[in-house]
């Protein structure tokens, strides 16, 4: 069904198509049509982070920044859905146009800039959810907050979302908020993660529930830089890492008419870069949970992410190009992989 609708959506401006697709999905969900679109959901339960994931395939943050479409997206068969990135205060993001298709490469460039309705709106939406899967909330800083004061924004968001999130992701890797990626390195990373971990522990005690903390990192790091990030993640007691966000590299899309648009590149061109980071993280963090994201467009690609060292995977750009059936394809592939790895009874 999606392959008939895709040409219509691709005639629209990319951001208009994004909005139209989500509204269409909401309508289908209301009339009970999402399962027909996506097929039967895959049951492949896995216990990680103290949570039970229905299957190993999640939706990456960015598609539903405000949790306005959480139930409809969850009905596509995801084992978990991550919403956000959300900031303490609402902000419009960068000027339009800010979303570009590189269809010849199954890729997307975005420079949204954390456009969202603010954390209070997102929390109200999450509180109303009927989706029974795991819900992660991805948090960031407002554009107008100085980088040196970024921790204040993350703590404000953490305070607000902790009672309602199954896990929380600290996004320090978007290329569309000036200075944000500098928080991934050295003393700045420790200075950010340590107080967030401390506040998380306090909130766990206050609310009587443990909410895992993850950090989302960029693919544009050398191996020694990944090692330093891994050391900081371990030192500060974070529970997991999401690898990776979008890339600022254009090496894989040279010659595309949209290649020089500013922003983060996602989709197939990020696949190998994200796998490289995952392999390095697994080498240095053998016990930590890794969620692999970047360029997954088939069940085989999802299996490669697991082979690189990921425990779970997330989709985003692949959905745009392949459609909702990709969720089930990936979940089935990973369920089959898990069965082959189980020891004989």
Secondary structure by P-SEA (a helix, b strand, c coil): ccccaaaaaaaccaaaaaaaaaaaaaaaaaaccccccccbbbbbccccccccccccbbbccccccccccaaaaaacccccccccccccccccccccccccccccccbbbbccccccccaaaaaaaaaacccccbbbbbbbbcccccccaaaaaaaaaaaaccccccbbbbccccccccccccccccaaaaacaaaaaaaaaaaaaaacbbbbbbbbbbccccaaaaaaaaaaaaaacccccccccccccccccccccccccccccccccaaaaaaaaaaaaaaacccbbbbbbcccccaaaaaaaaaacccbbbbcccccccccaaaaaaaaaaaaaaaaacccc
